[in-house]
Amino acid sequence: MKYQTFENGDKMPALGLGTWKSEKGDVYKAVRSAIEIGYRHIDCAPIYGNEQEIGDAINDAIKAREVSREELWITSKLWNNAHGKSQVKPALQATLSDLQLDYLDLYLIHWPVAIKDDLLFPAKAEDLIGLQTIPISETWEGMTKVKKSGLAKHIGVSNFSLKKLKDLVADSGEKPEVNQIEMHPYLQQPEMLAFCKNEGINLTAYSPLGSSDRPNDIKKAKEPSLFENPALNNIALAKNCNVAQVLLAWAVNRGTSVIPKSINPMHQQQNFLSTHYNFNELQQLVLDNLDKNYRFIDGSFWTPEGSPYTMENLWDEK
Ligand SMILES: NC(=O)c1ccc[n+]([C@@H]2O[C@H](COP(=O)([O-])OP(=O)(O)OC[C@H]3O[C@@H](n4cnc5c(N)ncnc54)[C@H](OP(=O)(O)O)[C@@H]3O)[C@@H](O)[C@H]2O)c1
């Protein structure tokens, strides 16, 4: 396994298991089989609605002596309804209680977006709270406190644009250790990669396979397919592997970690073995040329008319 290293020497396995859309009733088996295959990194979030069952699986695996807590890297995320400074610790404690853990290895601000605290999702524009009202700096102060308390060993952000990440680095005494963002050959974000490398911020690539099991209401009409891309299929053929393995190897080879979701043990096994593959110069060039700055998860659900969030100010792109 390859790793990403943190300033204090802690190491996060470069390949982890994603758990969004892993339904209750499936996710227990998915986590147990992943641990059996050798996964030691699990990506969670309270909004996925399955942390209790993941907690059962982790704890049963520990009890069965398949793995120790220290060998596992567990990430979870602060949901948008708890961005107030004093809300961060109780939100983390609720996640720890569901996961039946004493600490997280990594806690992330899930989105740079705030919503009213009695909601899970906004139903209308008024349910969203602008960053002028609850600035990121305030949420970050809460995050640094939970790190100091030991409840989270490392802290970071997710879905932060390069501008928001730079602002946070410039404004705060403690910089985020991770930015978890969508990344795959159609959304390569080379400037983000270069900035994070320079600053010692670890990048995690989410939706590395194109997130095809998303609900239809957050899919666009004609999405490009990674699995059907001829260039990716040709590389897979040449390497005697499959397209998922090409996509995951691409992510790990450029120094990011990657968290494919799968509840299928055969896919989990394929994904776990993907980190061994390397590409020659020509294949690398072909992969580099696939970039189209295309987001599968574009965050448009935060931007109903009248929302303080727009596609422009969410991603800081025109
Ligand atoms: N921070 C954020 O805002 C954010 C946003 C999105 C995602 N994430 C994290 O990133 C994780 C991964 O992203 P994602 O769930 O959106 O999508 P993804 O990992 O890109 O794709 C998941 C889909 O790929 C399938 N799959 C997995 N391995 C495969 C293989 N070897 N061959 C063929 N199909 C395969 C899965 O089906 P099976 O289950 O049947 O294998 C599922 O349908 C999430 O689960 C979550 O933990 C974070």
The ligand as an ORCA input file, in Angstrom:
! r2SCAN-3c Opt
* xyz 0 1
  N     -16.475     15.065      0.263
  C     -17.503     14.954     -0.549
  O     -18.294     15.902     -0.732
  C     -17.712     13.685     -1.280
  C     -18.536     13.671     -2.428
  C     -18.680     12.488     -3.122
  C     -18.032     11.346     -2.689
  N     -17.277     11.358     -1.549
  C     -16.603     10.137     -1.039
  O     -15.969      9.487     -2.138
  C     -16.468      8.168     -2.255
  C     -16.423      7.696     -3.692
  O     -17.194      8.488     -4.552
  P     -18.634      8.069     -5.103
  O     -19.294      7.150     -4.133
  O     -19.312      9.316     -5.456
  O     -18.380      7.302     -6.468
  P     -17.262      6.388     -7.148
  O     -16.406      5.738     -6.139
  O     -16.660      7.213     -8.222
  O     -18.186      5.322     -7.883
  C     -18.970      4.400     -7.181
  C     -19.623      3.480     -8.219
  O     -18.610      2.709     -8.890
  C     -18.914      1.323     -8.788
  N     -17.639      0.583     -8.733
  C     -16.760      0.536     -7.697
  N     -15.691     -0.222     -8.024
  C     -15.895     -0.653     -9.294
  C     -15.161     -1.473    -10.179
  N     -13.975     -2.012     -9.836
  N     -15.682     -1.741    -11.415
  C     -16.876     -1.218    -11.783
  N     -17.630     -0.418    -10.986
  C     -17.139     -0.145     -9.754
  C     -19.739      1.193     -7.537
  O     -20.572      0.062     -7.585
  P     -20.485     -1.143     -6.487
  O     -20.749     -0.553     -5.138
  O     -21.544     -2.070     -6.954
  O     -19.098     -1.714     -6.632
  C     -20.567      2.479     -7.602
  O     -21.657      2.312     -8.466
  C     -17.883      8.282     -1.666
  O     -18.462      7.033     -1.404
  C     -17.603      9.135     -0.461
  O     -17.026      8.366      0.575
  C     -17.085     12.527     -0.870
*
